[in-house]
Amino acid sequence: MSVQAVSNQLKRLSEASVVDCHRDGLQIFYRVIDPCVQVLLERGWCHIEEFKSSGVLHKLTETEDLADKLEPV
């Protein structure tokens, strides 16, 4: 993503009260203020750990590797 695209997304997240920001000179610092974001991240990490322990993540990686090696017809 370009710097401008990231800036636009952060502005939208700020307007939606997902993040808060403060300026220090030329730098702007953002922090997550929406508690739902923490819950979503925790659930995401939980699913990743489940996939790792079940071997599903490894199987998906193997499938992606095979797809990269296929020649277009």
C-alpha positions in Angstrom: 0.0 0.0 0.0 1.2 3.5 -0.7 1.7 6.0 2.1 -1.3 8.0 0.9 -3.5 4.9 1.0 -2.5 4.0 4.5 -3.1 7.6 5.6 -6.6 7.6 4.1 -7.4 4.3 5.8 -6.1 5.6 9.2 -8.2 8.8 8.7 -11.3 6.7 8.1 -10.6 4.5 11.2 -10.2 7.6 13.2 -13.5 9.0 12.0 -15.1 5.7 12.9 -13.6 5.9 16.4 -11.6 2.7 15.9 -8.3 4.5 16.4 -7.2 7.7 18.1 -4.3 9.8 17.1 -2.1 12.6 18.4 0.5 14.7 16.6 4.1 15.2 17.7 5.7 17.6 15.2 5.6 16.0 11.8 4.7 12.5 13.2 1.2 11.3 13.9 0.8 8.4 16.4 -2.2 6.1 16.3 -3.6 3.8 18.9 -6.5 1.3 18.8 -9.3 2.5 21.1 -12.1 0.1 20.0 -12.2 -2.9 22.3 -13.8 -5.1 19.6 -10.5 -5.0 17.7 -8.7 -6.8 20.6 -11.4 -9.5 20.6 -11.1 -10.0 16.8 -7.3 -10.2 17.0 -7.4 -12.7 19.9 -9.9 -14.9 18.0 -7.8 -14.7 14.9 -4.7 -15.8 16.8 -6.7 -18.6 18.3 -7.8 -19.9 14.9 -4.2 -19.7 13.6 -3.0 -21.8 16.6 -5.7 -24.3 16.0 -4.8 -24.6 12.3 -1.1 -25.0 13.2 -1.8 -27.8 15.7 -4.1 -29.6 13.3 -1.8 -29.4 10.3 -4.3 -27.6 8.2 -2.1 -24.6 7.9 0.8 -26.8 6.6 -1.6 -28.4 4.0 -2.8 -25.0 2.8 0.8 -23.9 2.4 1.6 -27.0 0.4 -1.4 -26.4 -1.9 -0.3 -22.8 -2.5 3.2 -24.0 -3.4 1.7 -26.4 -5.9 -0.5 -23.7 -7.4 2.6 -21.5 -7.9 4.3 -24.2 -9.9 1.4 -24.8 -12.3 1.8 -23.6 -15.9 -1.0 -21.7 -17.5 -2.8 -23.6 -20.2 
